[in-house]
Amino acid sequence: MSKNTWLAGIIILLISCNGERSTFKVSGNLENGDGIMVYLKEMTSTEMIPVDSTRINADGTFDLSGTSAENRFYAIHTQPESFIYILAGKGDKITIEGDALELSSTYQVDGSEDSRLIRELTAEQNKVLAKIYQLNRIFTDSVHNQNFMEIKSGLDSVYAGILGAYREYTFAFIENNLHSQASLMALYQQIGPRHFVLEPEKDFTYFAMVDSSLGILYPESDAVQDLHRQVEELKQKRLFESMSAARLSTGTSAPEIALPNPDGDTILLSSLRDQYVLLDFWASWCPPCREENPNLVKVYKKYHNKGFEIYQVSLDKNRNAWLKGIEEDQLHWVHVSDLQFWNSIVVPVYNIQGIPLSYLLDKEGRIIAQNLRGDLLEQKLKETLIPDK
């Protein structure tokens, strides 16, 4: 599902397939604009479509027009990289004032409440981007400072505060403007390349909120329909993850795994019953996995003779890399893999989103703990499962 953003010039087209098209007008007065061209372009999910253009008069005035069946997003610009955005359609008469040389930071808009809201959102975002720019300047100037790491830590803290505050602003903007298609823009803002202010999964509540409201007000809108598809996909994913979490919760039996070992023999996870088993998902290309392996080696040596086994499933795709990783890390326990990378059969079964991932199983194959790393695994084995006598 696409994550369209107006900063990247990707604002989803809002248009109904039905309805009578009518003319809208955009006029205004721009300082320092004598003889400068001003352009009106329709925004789609993939491109800017030229609609109209004109040269600004000596007194700063200009007139542009377009036709549409309902509100759509448009970009207006005088400089190549300095855009402002409006929602226009159905006979709107929108006026714009500002400085032609600094349009995005100086403009005022009248005649369209949606466009006014877009300006409000843009103005607040510009403030945030200015603060981030200053932090980047300080960071660059401090690279060779002997206290660089301390400075960086402070900058990271300030940045987190700025982003947190702007997220709260965005939440409030959406809640207060659920009637406006400008709320779509709030959902997909960026403050850096592919750095979105809101994340669909993390901030699902707000995506669902806008979907519910705009779905009633603008059911024929392509943008609203696109958002609805995204929300429905997220709902299905959340449902699947919830079901997976319940299926892999403490006390449940670990799903069976039957994969070949390095010798080609199929080894069942259930064949290790009557032992405490660490089911560990890893790969030779995964640095955190390799960093954890020495701890597993230590725990295995100490507890293997007391009834502890490791069943390690690799998400490698290269057999030689897999075997080399086993040899280099001295992993002398059960290894299996279908060498299918993220297409491995175990990925959907265990809903693997990332590795390392591990489950500690009791003698009956039931899950009793998850992701015990470092000293936590040994502590669990020592204090609860296999007392160190």
C-alpha positions as CSV (number, residue, x, y, z in Angstrom):
1,M,0.0,0.0,0.0
2,S,1.4,3.4,-1.0
3,K,2.3,6.1,1.5
4,N,1.7,9.2,-0.5
5,T,3.1,12.5,0.8
6,W,2.6,16.0,-0.3
7,L,6.2,17.0,0.6
8,A,7.4,14.6,-2.2
9,G,4.8,16.0,-4.6
10,I,2.6,12.9,-4.1
11,I,-0.8,14.0,-3.1
12,I,-3.6,11.6,-4.0
13,L,-6.1,12.7,-6.6
14,L,-9.5,13.4,-5.2
15,I,-12.1,13.1,-8.0
16,S,-15.5,11.5,-8.5
17,C,-16.3,9.7,-11.6
18,N,-19.7,11.4,-11.6
19,G,-20.8,15.0,-11.3
20,E,-20.8,18.1,-13.5
21,R,-17.5,19.7,-14.0
22,S,-17.3,23.4,-13.2
23,T,-14.7,26.1,-13.3
24,F,-12.8,27.3,-10.3
25,K,-10.6,30.4,-10.2
26,V,-7.4,31.2,-8.3
27,S,-6.4,34.8,-8.3
28,G,-4.2,36.9,-6.1
29,N,-1.6,39.5,-5.5
30,L,2.1,38.6,-5.1
31,E,4.8,41.0,-4.1
32,N,8.1,40.9,-6.1
33,G,6.2,39.1,-8.8
34,D,6.4,41.4,-11.8
35,G,6.8,39.3,-14.9
36,I,7.3,36.0,-13.0
37,M,5.4,33.0,-14.2
38,V,3.0,31.3,-11.8
39,Y,1.8,27.8,-12.4
40,L,-1.3,25.7,-11.4
41,K,-0.8,21.9,-11.5
42,E,-3.2,19.2,-10.5
43,M,-1.7,16.6,-8.1
44,T,-2.1,12.9,-8.7
45,S,-0.5,10.0,-7.0
46,T,2.3,9.9,-9.5
47,E,2.7,13.3,-11.2
48,M,1.8,17.0,-11.5
49,I,-0.5,17.7,-14.4
50,P,-0.2,21.3,-15.8
51,V,-3.6,23.0,-15.6
52,D,-2.9,26.7,-16.2
53,S,-0.2,29.3,-16.0
54,T,0.2,33.0,-16.4
55,R,2.7,35.8,-16.0
56,I,2.2,38.0,-12.9
57,N,1.3,41.5,-13.7
58,A,3.3,44.6,-12.8
59,D,1.0,45.3,-9.9
60,G,1.4,41.7,-8.6
61,T,-2.0,40.4,-9.7
62,F,-2.6,37.1,-11.5
63,D,-5.5,34.9,-12.5
64,L,-5.6,31.1,-12.9
65,S,-8.5,28.7,-13.5
66,G,-9.3,25.0,-13.8
67,T,-12.3,22.7,-14.0
68,S,-13.3,19.8,-11.8
69,A,-16.3,17.8,-10.6
70,E,-15.3,18.1,-7.0
71,N,-12.4,19.1,-4.8
72,R,-9.0,18.0,-5.9
73,F,-5.5,18.8,-4.7
74,Y,-3.5,21.4,-6.7
75,A,0.0,22.8,-6.4
76,I,0.8,26.4,-7.2
77,H,4.3,27.6,-7.6
78,T,6.5,30.4,-8.9
79,Q,9.9,28.9,-8.0
80,P,10.7,25.3,-9.1
81,E,10.9,23.9,-5.6
82,S,8.6,26.2,-3.8
83,F,5.1,24.8,-3.8
84,I,1.9,25.7,-2.0
85,Y,-1.1,23.4,-2.0
86,I,-4.8,24.0,-2.2
87,L,-8.0,22.1,-2.5
88,A,-10.2,23.5,-5.2
89,G,-13.3,22.7,-7.2
90,K,-17.0,23.4,-7.9
91,G,-16.9,27.1,-8.6
92,D,-14.4,28.0,-5.9
93,K,-12.9,31.5,-6.0
94,I,-9.7,31.3,-4.1
95,T,-7.4,34.3,-3.5
96,I,-3.7,34.1,-2.6
97,E,-1.4,36.8,-1.3
98,G,2.3,36.6,-0.5
99,D,5.8,37.1,-1.8
100,A,6.4,35.5,-5.2
101,L,10.1,34.9,-4.3
102,E,9.2,33.1,-1.0
103,L,5.7,31.9,-1.7
104,S,5.6,28.8,0.5
105,S,6.6,30.6,3.6
106,T,4.7,33.9,3.1
107,Y,1.4,33.0,1.5
108,Q,-2.1,33.6,2.8
109,V,-5.2,32.0,1.3
110,D,-8.9,32.9,1.4
111,G,-12.0,31.5,-0.3
112,S,-11.4,27.8,0.7
113,E,-11.6,26.5,4.2
114,D,-9.8,23.3,3.2
115,S,-7.0,25.3,1.6
116,R,-6.7,27.4,4.8
117,L,-6.3,24.3,6.8
118,I,-3.6,23.0,4.5
119,R,-1.8,26.3,5.0
120,E,-2.1,26.0,8.7
121,L,-0.7,22.5,8.6
122,T,2.1,23.6,6.2
123,A,3.1,26.5,8.4
124,E,3.4,24.3,11.4
125,Q,5.4,21.8,9.5
126,N,7.8,24.5,8.2
127,K,8.5,25.5,11.8
128,V,9.4,21.9,12.6
129,L,11.6,21.6,9.5
130,A,13.4,24.8,10.4
131,K,14.2,23.4,13.9
132,I,15.4,20.2,12.5
133,Y,17.6,22.1,10.0
134,Q,19.2,23.9,12.9
135,L,19.9,20.7,14.7
136,N,21.5,19.3,11.6
137,R,23.7,22.4,11.4
138,I,24.9,21.9,15.0
139,F,25.5,18.2,14.3
140,T,27.6,18.9,11.3
141,D,29.6,21.7,13.0
142,S,30.3,19.4,16.0
143,V,31.6,16.3,14.2
144,H,35.2,17.0,15.1
145,N,34.4,18.3,18.6
146,Q,36.0,16.2,21.4
147,N,32.6,16.1,23.1
148,F,30.8,15.0,19.9
149,M,29.1,12.0,21.5
150,E,27.7,14.1,24.3
151,I,26.5,16.8,21.9
152,K,24.9,14.1,19.7
153,S,23.1,12.6,22.6
154,G,21.7,16.1,23.5
155,L,20.7,16.7,19.9
156,D,18.9,13.3,19.7
157,S,17.0,14.2,22.8
158,V,16.0,17.6,21.4
159,Y,15.0,16.0,18.1
160,A,12.8,13.4,19.9
161,G,11.1,16.2,21.8
162,I,10.5,18.2,18.6
163,L,9.0,15.2,16.8
164,G,6.9,14.2,19.8
165,A,5.4,17.6,20.0
166,Y,4.6,17.7,16.3
167,R,3.0,14.3,16.5
168,E,0.7,15.6,19.2
169,Y,-0.1,18.6,17.0
170,T,-0.9,16.3,14.1
171,F,-3.2,14.2,16.3
172,A,-5.1,17.3,17.4
173,F,-5.2,18.6,13.8
174,I,-6.8,15.4,12.6
175,E,-9.3,15.2,15.5
176,N,-10.4,18.8,14.9
177,N,-10.7,18.5,11.1
178,L,-12.2,15.1,10.4
179,H,-14.7,16.8,8.1
180,S,-11.9,18.1,5.8
181,Q,-9.9,16.3,3.2
182,A,-6.9,18.2,4.6
183,S,-6.7,15.5,7.2
184,L,-5.5,13.2,4.5
185,M,-2.4,15.4,4.2
186,A,-1.8,15.2,7.9
187,L,-1.7,11.4,7.7
188,Y,1.0,11.3,5.1
189,Q,3.4,14.1,6.1
190,Q,7.2,13.6,6.0
191,I,9.9,15.4,7.8
192,G,12.7,13.7,5.9
193,P,13.1,11.2,3.0
194,R,10.7,8.4,3.9
195,H,10.5,9.6,7.5
196,F,6.8,9.9,8.1
197,V,5.4,11.8,11.0
198,L,2.7,9.1,11.5
199,E,3.1,5.4,10.9
200,P,0.0,3.4,9.8
201,E,0.5,0.5,12.2
202,K,1.7,2.5,15.2
203,D,-0.9,5.3,14.7
204,F,-3.7,3.1,13.3
205,T,-6.3,4.8,15.4
206,Y,-5.9,8.0,13.4
207,F,-5.9,6.3,10.0
208,A,-9.1,4.5,10.9
209,M,-10.6,7.7,12.3
210,V,-10.0,9.6,9.0
211,D,-11.2,6.6,7.0
212,S,-14.5,6.4,8.9
213,S,-15.2,10.1,8.6
214,L,-14.2,10.8,5.0
215,G,-15.7,7.5,3.9
216,I,-19.1,8.9,4.8
217,L,-18.5,12.4,3.5
218,Y,-16.6,11.6,0.3
219,P,-17.4,7.9,-0.6
220,E,-16.6,8.3,-4.3
221,S,-13.2,9.9,-3.7
222,D,-10.2,7.9,-5.1
223,A,-8.1,9.1,-2.2
224,V,-10.6,8.1,0.4
225,Q,-11.1,4.7,-1.2
226,D,-7.3,4.3,-1.3
227,L,-7.1,5.1,2.4
228,H,-10.0,2.7,3.1
229,R,-8.2,-0.2,1.3
230,Q,-5.1,0.6,3.4
231,V,-7.1,0.6,6.6
232,E,-8.8,-2.7,5.8
233,E,-5.4,-4.3,5.0
234,L,-4.1,-3.1,8.4
235,K,-7.2,-4.4,10.1
236,Q,-6.6,-7.8,8.6
237,K,-2.9,-7.7,9.5
238,R,-3.7,-6.7,13.1
239,L,-6.3,-9.5,13.3
240,F,-3.8,-12.1,12.0
241,E,-1.1,-10.8,14.5
242,S,-3.6,-11.0,17.3
243,M,-4.5,-14.6,16.4
244,S,-0.8,-15.5,16.1
245,A,0.0,-14.0,19.4
246,A,-2.7,-16.0,21.0
247,R,-1.5,-19.2,19.2
248,L,2.0,-18.5,20.4
249,S,1.3,-17.4,23.9
250,T,2.7,-18.9,27.1
251,G,1.2,-22.3,27.8
252,T,0.3,-23.1,24.1
253,S,2.1,-25.9,22.2
254,A,4.7,-24.7,19.7
255,P,3.6,-25.4,16.1
256,E,5.4,-28.4,14.6
257,I,8.5,-27.8,12.4
258,A,9.9,-30.4,10.0
259,L,12.9,-29.2,8.2
260,P,16.2,-30.8,6.9
261,N,19.5,-30.5,8.8
262,P,22.8,-29.9,7.1
263,D,23.0,-33.6,6.2
264,G,19.6,-33.5,4.6
265,D,17.8,-35.5,7.3
266,T,14.4,-34.1,8.3
267,I,14.3,-33.2,12.0
268,L,11.0,-32.7,13.8
269,L,10.8,-30.2,16.5
270,S,8.6,-32.6,18.4
271,S,11.4,-35.2,18.3
272,L,13.0,-33.3,21.1
273,R,10.2,-33.8,23.6
274,D,11.2,-34.7,27.2
275,Q,13.8,-32.0,27.0
276,Y,13.7,-28.3,27.6
277,V,14.2,-26.8,24.1
278,L,15.2,-23.3,23.0
279,L,13.6,-22.8,19.5
280,D,15.7,-20.1,18.0
281,F,15.3,-18.4,14.6
282,W,18.4,-16.9,13.2
283,A,20.6,-16.4,10.1
284,S,24.3,-16.2,9.4
285,W,23.7,-12.7,7.8
286,C,22.0,-11.4,11.0
287,P,24.5,-9.5,13.2
288,P,22.3,-9.5,16.4
289,C,21.9,-13.2,15.9
290,R,25.6,-13.8,15.7
291,E,26.2,-11.6,18.7
292,E,23.8,-13.7,20.7
293,N,25.3,-17.0,19.7
294,P,28.2,-17.0,22.2
295,N,25.7,-16.7,25.0
296,L,23.8,-19.7,23.6
297,V,27.1,-21.7,23.4
298,K,27.8,-20.9,27.1
299,V,24.3,-21.9,28.2
300,Y,24.3,-25.0,26.1
301,K,27.6,-26.3,27.5
302,K,26.3,-25.7,31.0
303,Y,22.8,-27.2,30.7
304,H,22.8,-29.6,27.8
305,N,23.6,-32.6,30.0
306,K,20.8,-31.6,32.3
307,G,18.1,-31.9,29.7
308,F,18.5,-28.7,27.6
309,E,18.6,-28.7,23.8
310,I,18.6,-26.0,21.1
311,Y,16.7,-26.3,17.9
312,Q,18.0,-23.6,15.7
313,V,16.1,-22.6,12.5
314,S,18.0,-20.6,9.9
315,L,16.5,-18.1,7.5
316,D,19.6,-18.3,5.3
317,K,19.3,-18.6,1.6
318,N,22.9,-19.7,1.0
319,R,23.9,-23.1,2.2
320,N,27.6,-22.4,2.4
321,A,27.0,-19.2,4.4
322,W,24.7,-21.1,6.8
323,L,27.3,-23.9,7.3
324,K,30.1,-21.4,7.7
325,G,28.1,-19.5,10.4
326,I,27.6,-22.7,12.3
327,E,31.3,-23.6,12.1
328,E,32.6,-20.1,13.0
329,D,30.3,-19.7,16.0
330,Q,30.8,-23.4,17.1
331,L,27.1,-24.1,17.3
332,H,27.0,-27.8,18.3
333,W,23.3,-28.5,18.5
334,V,20.3,-29.2,16.2
335,H,20.2,-27.1,13.0
336,V,17.6,-27.0,10.3
337,S,16.7,-24.8,7.4
338,D,14.8,-24.9,4.0
339,L,17.2,-22.1,2.8
340,Q,14.2,-20.0,1.6
341,F,15.2,-16.8,3.4
342,W,12.0,-14.8,4.3
343,N,10.0,-17.2,2.2
344,S,10.7,-20.0,4.6
345,I,7.7,-22.1,5.6
346,V,8.3,-21.1,9.3
347,V,7.9,-17.4,8.7
348,P,4.0,-17.3,8.5
349,V,3.6,-20.2,11.0
350,Y,5.5,-18.3,13.7
351,N,4.6,-14.8,12.4
352,I,8.3,-13.9,12.2
353,Q,8.7,-10.1,11.8
354,G,12.4,-10.1,12.6
355,I,15.3,-12.1,14.0
356,P,16.6,-13.2,16.4
357,L,13.4,-14.7,17.7
358,S,13.2,-17.5,20.2
359,Y,10.8,-19.5,22.3
360,L,11.7,-21.7,25.3
361,L,9.7,-24.9,25.4
362,D,9.1,-27.3,28.3
363,K,9.3,-31.1,28.1
364,E,5.8,-31.3,26.5
365,G,6.6,-28.7,23.8
366,R,4.7,-25.9,25.4
367,I,5.9,-22.3,25.2
368,I,7.0,-21.1,28.6
369,A,9.0,-18.0,27.6
370,Q,9.9,-15.9,24.6
371,N,13.1,-14.0,23.6
372,L,15.2,-14.7,26.6
373,R,18.6,-13.3,25.7
374,G,21.8,-12.7,27.5
375,D,21.7,-13.7,31.2
376,L,17.9,-14.0,31.2
377,L,18.0,-17.4,29.5
378,E,20.5,-18.8,31.9
379,Q,18.6,-17.3,34.8
380,K,15.4,-18.9,33.6
381,L,17.0,-22.3,33.2
382,K,18.9,-22.1,36.5
383,E,16.1,-20.8,38.8
384,T,13.0,-22.4,37.2
385,L,13.7,-25.3,34.9
386,I,16.9,-27.0,35.7
387,P,18.2,-26.2,39.2
388,D,22.0,-26.0,39.3
389,K,22.8,-28.6,41.8
